[in-house]
Amino acid sequence: AIHHQPRVALFYAQRAFVKLRLKQEALALEDLRLAQEVAPNESTIYYHLGQLREEKGELRLALENYQKAKALGAEEHGLDFKIDTLEAKIVR
């Protein structure tokens, strides 16, 4: 689908999600950056970036991305909990 419609951010985000689950963090990050270029105000992209950063232990970057996702209207289940948990971890 990406080859036929390279300007659809959702395709990159979905592929990044799969790569993230397969522990292919570098490839997932590449797809998420491409998705950001296509749709810089898409909350799902920042949510997935937050997941990636959190899994890599980059808690401040994860928090920033989750907060951006929320500011853009993300409604992913557990987002507020993730933000609260990371804020508590970072403050320590």
C-alpha positions in Angstrom: 0.0 0.0 0.0 2.9 2.4 0.8 4.3 2.0 -2.7 1.0 3.0 -4.3 0.2 5.8 -1.8 3.4 7.0 -0.1 1.7 10.1 1.3 -0.6 8.2 3.7 0.9 8.5 7.2 -1.4 5.7 8.6 0.4 3.1 6.4 3.8 4.1 7.9 2.4 4.1 11.4 0.8 0.7 11.0 4.0 -0.8 9.6 6.0 0.8 12.4 3.7 -0.7 14.9 4.3 -4.2 13.5 8.1 -3.6 13.4 7.9 -2.4 17.0 6.2 -5.6 18.0 8.9 -7.6 16.1 11.6 -5.6 18.1 12.9 -3.9 15.0 13.1 -0.6 16.7 15.4 1.1 14.2 13.1 0.3 11.3 10.0 1.3 13.3 11.6 4.6 14.1 12.4 5.2 10.4 8.7 4.5 9.5 7.5 6.8 12.3 9.7 9.6 11.1 8.4 9.2 7.6 4.8 9.3 9.0 5.7 12.5 10.8 6.8 14.1 7.6 3.5 13.2 5.9 1.3 14.1 8.8 3.0 16.0 11.6 -0.2 16.5 13.6 -1.3 12.8 13.7 -1.6 11.8 17.4 -1.1 8.1 16.7 2.4 8.7 15.4 3.4 10.3 18.6 1.8 7.5 20.7 3.8 4.9 18.8 7.0 7.0 19.2 6.3 7.1 22.9 6.0 3.3 22.9 9.2 2.9 21.1 11.1 5.3 23.3 9.7 3.7 26.4 10.7 0.2 25.3 14.2 1.6 24.7 14.3 3.1 28.2 14.3 6.6 26.9 11.8 7.8 29.4 11.9 11.5 28.9 11.5 11.2 25.1 8.7 8.7 25.7 6.9 11.1 28.0 7.3 14.0 25.5 5.8 11.9 22.7 2.9 10.6 24.9 2.2 14.2 26.0 2.3 15.4 22.3 -0.1 12.5 21.4 -2.5 13.6 24.1 -2.3 17.3 23.1 -3.2 16.2 19.6 -6.3 14.4 20.8 -5.1 10.8 21.1 -7.6 8.5 22.8 -5.4 5.4 23.1 -6.4 3.2 26.1 -4.1 3.8 29.0 -2.4 6.9 27.7 -3.1 8.9 30.9 -1.7 6.1 33.0 1.5 5.9 30.8 2.0 9.7 31.2 1.4 9.5 35.0 3.7 6.5 35.4 6.6 8.1 33.4 6.2 11.4 35.2 6.6 9.6 38.5 9.6 7.6 37.3 11.4 10.7 36.0 10.8 12.8 39.1 12.5 10.2 41.3 
